Structure formats: structure tokens, C-alpha cells
Amino acid sequence: MNDFKMQQYDMNLQRKDKYLPFKVSQIKFLTDKTVETNALLVTGSCLEEQNRVALWGYDFGPELVPSGKLQPHCECDPDCMPLLGDSIDEPHLLSSVPHLGDVQAMRCLTSREKLIFVAGSEGNLSVLGLGQEYRGDNLEELQSLKLQSITKPNFSPFMPQRVPISALDVSEDGGSIYLATDDGQLLVVSTERLPKLAGVSGIGLVTGKGMDWCAVTTLERIDSNCIATANQVGQLKLWDMRRNGFLMPESRMLRPGSSKAFLCIASHPGQPNLIAVGGEGGGKSEVPVYMWDTRATKYPLIEMPCPGECALSLQFHPTQPDILYIGTEAAGLIKVTCRAGSAQPEGLATTWKQESIRMNVGGGHCVLKVEAALPGLEIDYGRSVHTLDVTNSCIACCSDDNSILQTIPCNEVALA
């Protein structure tokens, strides 16, 4: 039988903390997630007088910090809050631009042409870029990085209405944007047809549309043809873009015994048929995290009785997919590990299977029993992690009131 363990991150264990003058709602790495130095990070804010999208960088060295030579490029609305400042703590602010309303969803393309797709509470959709190629091997190049709008700022694909956009994802080449809204609308938008700065066209912008019957809380591209959405009543739906698009889901999976909301989705990087889904919990008989095999949709493959009352964010490790990170409402950052043992070091590629984890089988599906506390820490200690992203070497997340940006090395936390 596989050795399953769950661990909780001690936030005092060799982490980097940066206290920000705003609340962070979204956080994404912009550079390739396999690199370990000169990483770029993008954040979006919420609940501020002037919300912003900000670009941050790591590993600048003594040449620039704290010499004062590094000066961030910050655009400012003269009628609102002043420019952002920065502290000596990593990561360091490189650039920021104002954003209308709360930043509710964000995706980054980490290819050669780095693009940032941002959606907000005012129904606005925008695409940002760096304005230059970034190689990550030159400190002078880091100093010159600046966020630039590629499309018209604050444009809404739902005009004349401004329906809040709750989730987005993009195709692998960045040509299509998949959107979900608070009222259940689902859209496919052509990136090339978004109004540019030079003029407003928007003709033929929407290339596909559909509806869910309640608020869509999260959306994830599973592969080039499949989109997964989750909604406010605990339903996970799969949409085939080749056949019906968003007109009719190919399959629908229901949360067992509950209609509480699903809030986050993570697709396995090596096995697209495996999907982790997290959401609201709270009851003794309910669990906030499920693992589904999309080839058998009647029941979840695994139910994870994860501590923390509510799962707010999920992410698989990009190169070690036997590790799943969970940001929770009341138990901080959780790490779920699935190890195959010494005879099968390949990990999750073969072990996230029902026949491999026969632990307390009931109702025709697998129930996974785990523990989630480091020695000396109570599991319900009030730490909240709302958003996170993971590279090969570190995790970036925001904790407590979402104004503490934390960077945690992946390999420096012991199992409980």
C-alpha cells in the first residue's frame, strides 16, 4: 500500500515574508516554473481604492539592492492613490499598472512572449506584456522590465453590461481566452480580436458562448480540447471545445451528499484525466478536496478529509506531480504527498489510482484518511492562504489578511 502523508507548512520555517500595502487576490509566476533564479512574479489586488497589477522579481543581488539603483516603473491614476513603494525584502517591485475593480482572475503565458491575462469585478478583460524579450540573465534587463497594456484597458466583452468575471484560462498558444462570470455565462474570446490600444474594433470578439444555471466559481483548461468548470452548488462540468463548446457539457460530476460550492480546480500535469477539486467544507461528514478520474464520473476517485474548513486554492507541483498543495481558510498551506515506495519511484503517474489506494472503500469510491499537522502546531490555528503558485523550487502565496506575500522553498519543510 502506498504511503500517504499530509503536511502543514510551518510559516516560520525559512520563508521570505514581504508585507504589502494592499490585499492580494491573485498570484502567478511569469517565468518558466522549472527555473530557480531570477523568477518573475505577478500579483493582482482587491478591495483597494486603486487596485493594481504588479510585477515582482527575485535574486537581484547586492548590485541593485539595497543600493537604491532599482526603481520600479509605476503608472498612477492622479485622482486616486499614489504610486506603490517598495521595501528591501524580496521579491522586489519592478512595475505596476492600475486596474479597474478587483482582480478576480489571472493567467500567465510563460513562453518567449510573456503575456498576462487579467479579469476583474467590473467585467473588464485586459492583456499585459513586458514590452521586450526576457532572458533572465542580465540585471540591467531586470531594471528595464515594465508592464505594458497590449489591449485597451478596462474593456468589457459583455458591454454594455459589466458582469463580474469570476474565472479565466487561456489556450496553450494564447489565441483563445475562456471566461466565466458570476451569473453563469461562459465565453470563448479571441485574443487577436480584442480591441487594441490603436483603436477599438471588437468585431467577432466572441467565438463561443454558453450558460451554466448558477454562478461559475472556477475554470481550468484541462487540455487543448477540454475545459473544466465548477459552480456554486458543487457541480464539476467538462466541456468539449471540439463538439458542443459551451453549449452542452460532455459530463457532469456532483459533490457527494452536499451542494456546497466548489472554489478551485487543479489538473494533473501528466495525467489530464485526473482533476483535483476543492471547495467549502465545515461539517464532520464533509471534505473540502476531491480527486476525480474523468473516465469514471459517477463518484470521486478520492475524498480527502483535509483540515482548514475550506479549500481556497489548489496546485500540483509542476515536476513532482505526486505532490498537491492546498491553500485553506483556517489551516494555512497544506501539502498532500502520494508516494509509491522504493519499488515504484515514478510517483503519482501510477499511484493516483483507485486500485492502488484501497483505504476504507465505501459507497463504491475511495476515501483517503490523512493527518495534517506538524509537531507542536494545532491544525486549526487560524492561518488563511487564499492564493498560491508553485515552481520547481518554491511556493509563493499570500496568507492571513492577504497582504503578506510569502515565498517558501519546496524542499525545506519536513513531513509530520
C-alpha positions in Angstrom: 0.0 0.0 0.0 1.2 3.5 -0.8 2.5 5.8 2.0 0.2 8.8 2.1 1.0 11.7 4.3 -0.3 15.2 4.6 1.9 18.0 5.9 1.2 21.5 7.0 3.7 24.3 6.4 5.2 26.0 9.4 5.2 29.6 8.3 8.2 30.2 10.5 10.5 27.8 8.6 13.0 29.6 6.4 10.4 31.6 4.5 10.6 35.1 3.0 7.9 37.4 4.1 7.0 40.7 2.4 4.4 42.9 3.9 2.4 44.7 1.2 0.4 47.9 1.4 -2.6 46.2 -0.3 -4.5 43.0 -0.4 -3.5 40.3 -2.9 -6.3 38.4 -4.7 -4.2 36.6 -7.4 -0.6 35.5 -7.7 1.2 33.8 -10.6 4.7 33.1 -11.7 5.5 34.7 -15.1 8.8 32.9 -15.7 9.3 29.2 -16.6 8.4 27.2 -13.5 11.5 25.0 -13.8 13.9 27.9 -13.2 15.3 28.6 -9.8 16.8 32.1 -10.1 15.6 35.5 -11.5 12.0 34.4 -11.2 9.2 36.9 -12.1 6.0 37.1 -10.1 2.7 38.9 -10.9 0.1 39.9 -8.3 -3.3 41.4 -8.6 -5.0 43.3 -5.7 -8.5 43.6 -4.4 -10.6 45.8 -2.0 -8.4 48.9 -2.6 -9.3 52.4 -3.6 -7.0 51.8 -6.6 -6.3 48.2 -7.4 -3.1 47.3 -9.3 -1.4 44.5 -11.3 2.2 44.4 -10.1 5.4 42.7 -11.4 8.0 41.5 -8.9 11.4 39.9 -9.2 13.7 37.7 -7.1 17.5 37.3 -6.7 18.7 40.8 -7.6 21.9 40.6 -5.6 23.9 43.4 -3.8 24.5 45.3 -7.1 21.0 46.8 -7.1 19.6 46.1 -3.6 19.9 48.0 -1.3 21.9 50.4 -3.4 18.8 52.2 -4.5 19.5 51.8 -8.2 16.4 49.7 -8.7 13.5 52.0 -9.2 10.1 50.5 -10.0 8.1 51.7 -13.0 4.6 52.5 -11.6 1.8 54.1 -13.5 -0.6 56.1 -11.4 -4.1 57.5 -11.6 -3.7 61.1 -10.4 -7.2 61.1 -8.9 -6.5 58.1 -6.7 -3.8 56.5 -4.6 -0.1 57.4 -5.0 2.5 55.2 -6.6 3.5 52.0 -4.9 6.6 52.0 -2.8 8.9 49.0 -2.1 10.9 47.6 0.8 14.2 45.8 0.9 12.5 42.4 1.3 12.3 40.0 -1.6 10.6 39.9 -4.1 11.3 43.4 -5.3 8.8 45.6 -7.2 9.6 46.1 -10.8 6.5 47.6 -12.3 2.8 48.2 -11.6 -0.3 49.4 -13.5 -3.8 50.5 -12.3 -6.7 48.0 -12.6 -10.4 48.9 -12.6 -12.1 46.9 -9.8 -10.9 43.8 -8.0 -8.5 41.5 -9.9 -10.6 38.3 -9.7 -8.8 36.0 -12.2 -5.3 36.0 -13.8 -3.3 33.7 -16.0 0.2 34.0 -17.4 1.9 32.6 -20.5 5.5 31.8 -19.7 6.6 31.2 -23.2 9.1 33.5 -25.0 6.4 36.2 -25.4 5.3 36.6 -21.8 1.7 37.6 -21.6 -0.6 38.3 -18.6 -4.4 37.9 -18.9 -6.3 39.7 -16.2 -10.1 39.8 -15.5 -11.9 41.9 -12.9 -15.0 42.5 -10.9 -16.2 45.3 -13.3 -16.4 42.8 -16.2 -13.1 44.0 -17.6 -10.6 41.9 -19.5 -7.1 43.0 -20.4 -3.8 41.6 -21.7 -0.5 42.9 -20.5 3.1 42.2 -21.7 6.6 43.2 -20.8 7.3 45.1 -24.0 10.6 43.2 -24.5 12.0 39.7 -24.5 13.2 38.5 -21.1 16.1 36.0 -20.8 16.7 36.3 -17.1 20.5 36.5 -17.3 21.1 40.3 -17.0 20.5 42.6 -14.1 20.2 45.6 -16.4 17.5 43.9 -18.3 15.6 43.3 -15.0 15.8 47.1 -14.3 14.1 47.9 -17.6 11.2 45.5 -17.3 7.9 47.3 -17.4 4.3 46.2 -17.6 2.6 47.4 -20.7 -1.0 47.2 -21.9 -1.4 45.3 -25.2 -5.2 45.6 -25.3 -7.4 48.5 -24.5 -7.5 48.8 -20.6 -10.8 48.2 -18.9 -12.5 46.8 -22.0 -15.5 44.5 -21.2 -16.6 41.7 -23.6 -20.1 41.9 -22.0 -20.7 45.6 -22.9 -22.9 47.5 -22.3 -23.3 45.5 -19.1 -20.4 44.9 -16.8 -20.8 41.4 -15.4 -18.1 40.4 -12.9 -15.7 37.8 -14.4 -15.1 35.1 -11.9 -12.6 32.9 -13.7 -10.5 32.7 -16.8 -8.0 30.5 -18.6 -6.2 30.7 -21.9 -5.3 28.2 -24.7 -1.7 27.0 -24.9 -0.9 29.4 -27.7 -2.7 32.3 -26.0 -5.1 32.7 -29.0 -8.3 32.0 -27.1 -9.5 33.1 -23.7 -12.1 31.1 -21.7 -14.2 33.2 -19.4 -16.8 32.5 -16.7 -19.0 35.0 -14.9 -20.8 35.4 -11.6 -24.2 34.9 -13.4 -23.1 31.7 -15.1 -22.1 33.0 -18.5 -19.4 31.1 -20.4 -17.5 32.7 -23.3 -14.6 32.0 -25.6 -12.9 35.2 -26.7 -10.4 35.6 -29.5 -7.2 37.3 -28.2 -6.4 38.7 -31.6 -9.8 40.4 -31.9 -9.6 42.2 -28.5 -9.6 46.0 -29.0 -6.0 47.2 -29.2 -4.6 50.5 -28.0 -4.6 51.9 -31.5 -8.3 51.6 -31.9 -11.5 49.9 -30.8 -12.9 47.2 -33.1 -14.0 44.1 -31.1 -15.8 42.8 -34.2 -16.2 39.0 -33.9 -14.7 39.0 -30.5 -16.8 36.2 -29.0 -16.2 32.9 -30.8 -18.2 30.7 -28.5 -20.7 31.1 -25.6 -22.9 29.1 -23.3 -24.5 29.2 -19.8 -24.4 27.4 -16.5 -27.5 27.7 -14.4 -25.7 29.3 -11.4 -22.5 31.3 -10.6 -19.3 29.7 -12.0 -16.6 29.9 -9.4 -13.6 28.5 -11.2 -12.5 27.4 -14.7 -9.5 25.3 -15.8 -8.2 24.2 -19.2 -7.5 20.5 -18.9 -6.0 20.0 -22.4 -6.3 21.6 -25.9 -9.9 20.5 -26.2 -11.4 20.2 -22.7 -12.4 22.9 -20.2 -13.5 22.1 -16.7 -15.7 24.4 -14.7 -17.1 24.3 -11.1 -20.0 26.2 -9.7 -21.7 27.5 -6.6 -23.7 24.3 -6.0 -20.9 21.7 -6.0 -21.0 20.7 -9.7 -17.9 19.9 -11.8 -18.6 20.0 -15.5 -16.4 19.1 -18.5 -16.9 20.9 -21.9 -15.5 19.6 -25.2 -14.5 22.5 -27.3 -14.4 20.4 -30.5 -18.0 19.3 -30.3 -20.5 21.4 -28.4 -18.3 24.0 -26.9 -20.0 25.7 -24.0 -23.5 24.8 -25.4 -23.7 21.5 -23.5 -21.3 19.8 -21.1 -19.9 16.4 -22.0 -20.1 15.2 -18.4 -21.2 16.4 -15.0 -19.9 15.3 -11.6 -21.8 16.0 -8.4 -20.3 16.6 -5.0 -21.4 13.5 -2.9 -24.1 14.4 -0.3 -23.6 18.1 -0.5 -24.4 21.1 -2.6 -21.7 23.4 -1.1 -19.7 25.4 -3.6 -16.6 24.2 -5.4 -14.0 27.0 -5.4 -10.8 25.7 -7.1 -9.6 23.2 -9.7 -6.2 21.8 -10.4 -5.4 19.4 -13.3 -2.7 16.9 -13.1 0.3 17.9 -15.3 1.0 14.4 -16.5 -2.5 12.8 -16.5 -5.2 15.1 -17.7 -7.9 12.7 -16.8 -7.1 13.4 -13.1 -8.7 16.6 -11.6 -8.4 17.8 -8.1 -11.4 20.0 -6.9 -11.6 21.9 -3.7 -14.3 23.9 -2.0 -16.3 24.7 1.1 -16.4 22.2 3.9 -17.1 22.7 7.6 -19.2 19.7 8.5 -17.8 16.5 10.1 -19.2 14.4 7.3 -17.9 16.7 4.5 -14.5 17.1 3.0 -13.2 20.1 1.0 -11.0 18.3 -1.5 -11.8 15.6 -4.1 -9.9 13.8 -6.8 -11.9 12.8 -9.9 -11.0 10.5 -12.8 -12.9 11.9 -15.7 -13.2 8.5 -17.2 -15.4 7.4 -14.3 -17.6 10.3 -13.3 -20.2 8.7 -11.1 -18.1 9.0 -7.9 -14.9 10.8 -7.0 -11.7 8.7 -7.0 -10.6 10.0 -3.6 -12.2 12.1 -0.9 -9.6 14.0 1.2 -10.6 14.9 4.7 -8.4 18.0 4.6 -8.3 20.3 7.6 -8.9 24.0 7.2 -12.7 24.1 6.8 -12.5 25.4 3.2 -10.0 24.8 0.3 -9.4 28.1 -1.5 -6.6 27.2 -3.9 -5.1 24.0 -5.4 -1.8 23.4 -7.3 0.1 20.3 -8.3 3.9 20.6 -8.2 5.0 21.1 -11.9 7.8 18.5 -11.9 6.8 16.3 -9.0 3.1 15.7 -9.6 2.8 13.3 -6.7 2.6 16.4 -4.5 -0.6 18.5 -4.3 -0.6 21.9 -2.4 -3.8 23.2 -0.9 -4.4 26.7 0.4 -7.0 26.6 3.2 -9.1 29.0 5.1 -8.2 28.0 8.6 -5.1 25.7 8.4 -2.7 27.5 6.2 -0.8 25.8 3.4 -1.3 22.0 3.2 0.8 19.6 1.3 -0.6 16.2 0.3 2.0 13.6 -0.8 1.4 10.4 -2.6 4.5 8.1 -2.6 4.7 4.8 -4.4 7.6 3.4 -2.4 11.1 2.5 -3.4 10.0 -0.1 -5.9 8.0 2.5 -7.9 9.7 5.9 -7.7 7.6 7.3 -10.6 5.1 8.6 -8.0 1.7 10.0 -9.0 1.9 8.8 -12.6 0.9 5.3 -11.3 -0.3 5.8 -7.7 -3.3 8.1 -8.0 -5.4 5.2 -9.0 -8.2 3.6 -7.1 -6.7 0.1 -7.3 -3.5 1.4 -5.7 -5.1 3.1 -2.7 -7.6 0.7 -1.2 -8.1 2.6 2.0 -11.6 2.5 3.6 -13.6 1.8 0.5 -17.2 2.8 0.9 -20.1 3.6 -1.3 -18.2 2.4 -4.4 -15.5 5.0 -4.1 -12.2 5.5 -2.2 -11.9 7.6 1.0 -8.4 8.7 1.9 -7.6 9.1 5.5 -4.8 11.6 6.3 -3.4 13.7 9.0 -2.3 17.3 8.7 -0.2 18.9 11.4 3.4 19.5 12.1 4.5 18.6 15.7 3.8 21.4 18.1 1.1 23.1 16.0 -2.6 22.9 16.3 -4.2 22.2 13.0 -6.9 24.9 13.5 -4.6 27.8 14.2 -6.3 30.4 12.1 -4.0 30.8 9.1 -5.6 31.5 5.8 -4.0 31.1 2.3 -6.2 32.4 -0.4 -4.0 32.2 -3.5 -0.8 30.3 -4.4 1.5 29.3 -7.2 4.3 26.7 -7.4 7.6 26.4 -9.3 10.1 23.6 -9.3 11.9 25.1 -6.3 9.5 27.4 -4.3 5.9 28.3 -3.5 4.5 31.9 -3.5 1.4 32.5 -1.5 -0.5 35.2 0.4 -1.6 34.5 4.0 -3.6 36.0 6.8 -5.3 39.1 5.5 -3.8 38.5 2.0 -1.3 41.3 2.5 1.7 39.1 3.4 3.5 37.8 0.4 5.4 34.6 1.4 8.0 32.6 -0.6 8.6 29.1 0.8 11.3 26.7 -0.5 9.6 23.5 -1.6 12.3 21.2 -0.2 12.7 22.7 3.2 9.6 21.5 5.0 9.6 18.2 6.9 6.7 15.8 6.9 4.8 15.5 10.1 
